[in-house]
Amino acid sequence: MPIESNAFIIATDVFRTAIDCFTCKGIALTIATMTEYVCVIQVDQMLLDHAWILEEKKYFGHANTAYDFKANDPKEAGRRIQKLQETKDKLSKSVNMRAMNMLGKAEEQVRYL
C-alpha cells in the first residue's frame, strides 16, 4: 500500500477518534475545525515521510527558487508535464531505445579514442 494511502488512513482514523472524543464531551466541532485538524495531521505525516521538506522549507515562497509559485504556476507545470509525457509516449513508439543506447555507447567509445 502506498505511503499516501497509509497517511490518509492514519489521518482518517485519528480524525474519527477525535470526533468520537469531542462528541462524548459534548463539544461541537465545525467542518472547518475538523478539516484543519486533518490537514495538520497530514502535514505532520508528510514531514515524517519526506525528509527533503524540512531541508527545502526555507526556500518555500522565495523569489527565484523552484518554490516561487508566483513565477512558477503549478497548474501550468502540470499541463507541461502532461504534454511532455504524451510526447515521450509517442516517441517511445517510434524510437528504438535499444538502438539509442548502443549509439550512446558507441559515441562514448569514439570520445575515448
C-alpha atoms as an extended CHARMM CRD file, in Angstrom:
* protein
*
       113  EXT
         1         1  MET       CA              0.0000000000        0.0000000000        0.0000000000  PROA      1               0.0000000000
         2         2  PRO       CA              1.4820000000        3.4120000000       -0.9400000000  PROA      2               0.0000000000
         3         3  ILE       CA              2.6400000000        5.7880000000        1.7810000000  PROA      3               0.0000000000
         4         4  GLU       CA             -0.0210000000        8.3280000000        0.7850000000  PROA      4               0.0000000000
         5         5  SER       CA             -2.7310000000        5.7550000000        1.4210000000  PROA      5               0.0000000000
         6         6  ASN       CA             -1.2650000000        4.9180000000        4.8190000000  PROA      6               0.0000000000
         7         7  ALA       CA             -1.0840000000        8.6030000000        5.7620000000  PROA      7               0.0000000000
         8         8  PHE       CA             -4.6880000000        9.0870000000        4.6930000000  PROA      8               0.0000000000
         9         9  ILE       CA             -5.8360000000        6.0330000000        6.6680000000  PROA      9               0.0000000000
        10        10  ILE       CA             -3.9440000000        7.2080000000        9.7560000000  PROA      10              0.0000000000
        11        11  ALA       CA             -5.3630000000       10.7340000000        9.4320000000  PROA      11              0.0000000000
        12        12  THR       CA             -8.8700000000        9.3460000000        8.9370000000  PROA      12              0.0000000000
        13        13  ASP       CA             -8.5840000000        7.0980000000       11.9910000000  PROA      13              0.0000000000
        14        14  VAL       CA             -7.2620000000        9.9420000000       14.1460000000  PROA      14              0.0000000000
        15        15  PHE       CA             -9.9950000000       12.1780000000       12.7750000000  PROA      15              0.0000000000
        16        16  ARG       CA            -12.7120000000        9.6640000000       13.7160000000  PROA      16              0.0000000000
        17        17  THR       CA            -11.1880000000        9.2050000000       17.1650000000  PROA      17              0.0000000000
        18        18  ALA       CA            -11.1520000000       12.9740000000       17.6870000000  PROA      18              0.0000000000
        19        19  ILE       CA            -14.7840000000       13.2720000000       16.6140000000  PROA      19              0.0000000000
        20        20  ASP       CA            -15.7890000000       10.4860000000       18.9920000000  PROA      20              0.0000000000
        21        21  CYS       CA            -13.7910000000       12.0730000000       21.8240000000  PROA      21              0.0000000000
        22        22  PHE       CA            -15.1930000000       15.5700000000       21.3080000000  PROA      22              0.0000000000
        23        23  THR       CA            -18.7330000000       14.2840000000       20.7480000000  PROA      23              0.0000000000
        24        24  CYS       CA            -18.5990000000       12.3750000000       24.0250000000  PROA      24              0.0000000000
        25        25  LYS       CA            -17.5330000000       15.5430000000       25.8150000000  PROA      25              0.0000000000
        26        26  GLY       CA            -20.3780000000       17.4790000000       24.2110000000  PROA      26              0.0000000000
        27        27  ILE       CA            -18.0800000000       19.7290000000       22.1760000000  PROA      27              0.0000000000
        28        28  ALA       CA            -19.4260000000       20.6470000000       18.7760000000  PROA      28              0.0000000000
        29        29  LEU       CA            -16.8580000000       20.5800000000       16.0150000000  PROA      29              0.0000000000
        30        30  THR       CA            -17.3310000000       22.6410000000       12.8980000000  PROA      30              0.0000000000
        31        31  ILE       CA            -16.3680000000       21.3010000000        9.4930000000  PROA      31              0.0000000000
        32        32  ALA       CA            -13.5930000000       23.9180000000        9.3090000000  PROA      32              0.0000000000
        33        33  THR       CA            -12.1390000000       22.7790000000       12.6390000000  PROA      33              0.0000000000
        34        34  MET       CA            -12.2320000000       19.1400000000       11.5940000000  PROA      34              0.0000000000
        35        35  THR       CA            -10.6880000000       19.9080000000        8.2150000000  PROA      35              0.0000000000
        36        36  GLU       CA             -7.9130000000       21.9130000000        9.8640000000  PROA      36              0.0000000000
        37        37  TYR       CA             -7.2440000000       19.0640000000       12.2720000000  PROA      37              0.0000000000
        38        38  VAL       CA             -6.9240000000       16.5440000000        9.4080000000  PROA      38              0.0000000000
        39        39  CYS       CA             -4.6530000000       18.9110000000        7.4600000000  PROA      39              0.0000000000
        40        40  VAL       CA             -2.3200000000       19.3330000000       10.4300000000  PROA      40              0.0000000000
        41        41  ILE       CA             -2.0650000000       15.5620000000       10.7700000000  PROA      41              0.0000000000
        42        42  GLN       CA             -1.3960000000       15.1330000000        7.0400000000  PROA      42              0.0000000000
        43        43  VAL       CA              1.3320000000       17.7950000000        7.0700000000  PROA      43              0.0000000000
        44        44  ASP       CA              2.9730000000       16.1430000000       10.0750000000  PROA      44              0.0000000000
        45        45  GLN       CA              2.8490000000       12.7990000000        8.2620000000  PROA      45              0.0000000000
        46        46  MET       CA              4.4040000000       14.3240000000        5.1360000000  PROA      46              0.0000000000
        47        47  LEU       CA              7.2060000000       15.8210000000        7.2310000000  PROA      47              0.0000000000
        48        48  LEU       CA              7.9140000000       12.3640000000        8.6460000000  PROA      48              0.0000000000
        49        49  ASP       CA              7.7450000000       10.6230000000        5.2550000000  PROA      49              0.0000000000
        50        50  HSD       CA              9.7330000000       13.1850000000        3.2500000000  PROA      50              0.0000000000
        51        51  ALA       CA             12.9110000000       14.4940000000        4.9050000000  PROA      51              0.0000000000
        52        52  TRP       CA             13.5880000000       16.8780000000        1.9860000000  PROA      52              0.0000000000
        53        53  ILE       CA             10.6520000000       19.0790000000        3.0380000000  PROA      53              0.0000000000
        54        54  LEU       CA             12.4120000000       20.2720000000        6.1980000000  PROA      54              0.0000000000
        55        55  GLU       CA             15.6400000000       20.8440000000        4.2590000000  PROA      55              0.0000000000
        56        56  GLU       CA             13.9570000000       22.8490000000        1.4840000000  PROA      56              0.0000000000
        57        57  LYS       CA             11.3110000000       24.6250000000        3.5890000000  PROA      57              0.0000000000
        58        58  LYS       CA             13.4430000000       27.7550000000        3.8970000000  PROA      58              0.0000000000
        59        59  TYR       CA             13.0580000000       28.2870000000        0.1260000000  PROA      59              0.0000000000
        60        60  PHE       CA              9.2530000000       27.9850000000        0.0150000000  PROA      60              0.0000000000
        61        61  GLY       CA              7.6830000000       31.1390000000       -1.4100000000  PROA      61              0.0000000000
        62        62  HSD       CA             11.0030000000       32.9310000000       -2.0150000000  PROA      62              0.0000000000
        63        63  ALA       CA             11.6710000000       34.6030000000       -5.3570000000  PROA      63              0.0000000000
        64        64  ASN       CA             13.9600000000       32.9210000000       -7.9110000000  PROA      64              0.0000000000
        65        65  THR       CA             13.6590000000       29.4580000000       -6.3690000000  PROA      65              0.0000000000
        66        66  ALA       CA             11.8840000000       26.3230000000       -7.5450000000  PROA      66              0.0000000000
        67        67  TYR       CA              9.2710000000       27.0940000000       -4.8800000000  PROA      67              0.0000000000
        68        68  ASP       CA              8.4090000000       30.5870000000       -6.1850000000  PROA      68              0.0000000000
        69        69  PHE       CA              4.7940000000       29.8290000000       -7.0370000000  PROA      69              0.0000000000
        70        70  LYS       CA              4.0950000000       33.3460000000       -8.2700000000  PROA      70              0.0000000000
        71        71  ALA       CA              6.6630000000       32.8960000000      -11.0450000000  PROA      71              0.0000000000
        72        72  ASN       CA              6.1860000000       29.1170000000      -11.4440000000  PROA      72              0.0000000000
        73        73  ASP       CA              2.4990000000       28.2740000000      -11.7680000000  PROA      73              0.0000000000
        74        74  PRO       CA              1.9750000000       24.6830000000      -10.5390000000  PROA      74              0.0000000000
        75        75  LYS       CA             -1.0730000000       24.2030000000      -12.7910000000  PROA      75              0.0000000000
        76        76  GLU       CA              0.9120000000       25.2880000000      -15.8460000000  PROA      76              0.0000000000
        77        77  ALA       CA              3.7640000000       22.9840000000      -14.8050000000  PROA      77              0.0000000000
        78        78  GLY       CA              1.2800000000       20.1210000000      -14.5270000000  PROA      78              0.0000000000
        79        79  ARG       CA             -0.0230000000       20.8170000000      -18.0290000000  PROA      79              0.0000000000
        80        80  ARG       CA              3.5360000000       20.9660000000      -19.3680000000  PROA      80              0.0000000000
        81        81  ILE       CA              4.4280000000       17.6710000000      -17.6840000000  PROA      81              0.0000000000
        82        82  GLN       CA              1.3370000000       16.0650000000      -19.2090000000  PROA      82              0.0000000000
        83        83  LYS       CA              2.2500000000       17.3610000000      -22.6730000000  PROA      83              0.0000000000
        84        84  LEU       CA              5.8610000000       16.1770000000      -22.3340000000  PROA      84              0.0000000000
        85        85  GLN       CA              4.6850000000       12.7610000000      -21.1290000000  PROA      85              0.0000000000
        86        86  GLU       CA              2.4510000000       12.4400000000      -24.1930000000  PROA      86              0.0000000000
        87        87  THR       CA              5.3510000000       13.4330000000      -26.4630000000  PROA      87              0.0000000000
        88        88  LYS       CA              7.6090000000       10.8860000000      -24.7440000000  PROA      88              0.0000000000
        89        89  ASP       CA              4.9960000000        8.1680000000      -25.1810000000  PROA      89              0.0000000000
        90        90  LYS       CA              4.6610000000        8.9750000000      -28.9080000000  PROA      90              0.0000000000
        91        91  LEU       CA              8.4300000000        8.9690000000      -29.3820000000  PROA      91              0.0000000000
        92        92  SER       CA              8.8750000000        5.7150000000      -27.4910000000  PROA      92              0.0000000000
        93        93  LYS       CA              6.7160000000        4.0340000000      -30.1350000000  PROA      93              0.0000000000
        94        94  SER       CA              8.9000000000        5.2560000000      -32.9840000000  PROA      94              0.0000000000
        95        95  VAL       CA             12.4070000000        5.3360000000      -31.4560000000  PROA      95              0.0000000000
        96        96  ASN       CA             14.1850000000        2.1010000000      -30.7360000000  PROA      96              0.0000000000
        97        97  MET       CA             15.5770000000        2.6010000000      -27.2100000000  PROA      97              0.0000000000
        98        98  ARG       CA             17.9960000000       -0.3000000000      -27.5760000000  PROA      98              0.0000000000
        99        99  ALA       CA             19.4810000000        1.2740000000      -30.6980000000  PROA      99              0.0000000000
       100       100  MET       CA             19.7330000000        4.6440000000      -28.9210000000  PROA      100             0.0000000000
       101       101  ASN       CA             21.6230000000        3.0180000000      -26.0200000000  PROA      101             0.0000000000
       102       102  MET       CA             24.0130000000        1.3260000000      -28.4420000000  PROA      102             0.0000000000
       103       103  LEU       CA             24.5520000000        4.6510000000      -30.2110000000  PROA      103             0.0000000000
       104       104  GLY       CA             25.3410000000        6.3390000000      -26.9020000000  PROA      104             0.0000000000
       105       105  LYS       CA             27.8980000000        3.6670000000      -26.0310000000  PROA      105             0.0000000000
       106       106  ALA       CA             29.4950000000        3.9370000000      -29.4620000000  PROA      106             0.0000000000
       107       107  GLU       CA             29.7560000000        7.7330000000      -29.0990000000  PROA      107             0.0000000000
       108       108  GLU       CA             31.4490000000        7.3040000000      -25.7110000000  PROA      108             0.0000000000
       109       109  GLN       CA             33.9850000000        4.8970000000      -27.2110000000  PROA      109             0.0000000000
       110       110  VAL       CA             34.7530000000        7.3470000000      -30.0140000000  PROA      110             0.0000000000
       111       111  ARG       CA             35.3510000000       10.1150000000      -27.4600000000  PROA      111             0.0000000000
       112       112  TYR       CA             37.9020000000        7.9580000000      -25.6300000000  PROA      112             0.0000000000
       113       113  LEU       CA             39.8190000000        7.2740000000      -28.8270000000  PROA      113             0.0000000000
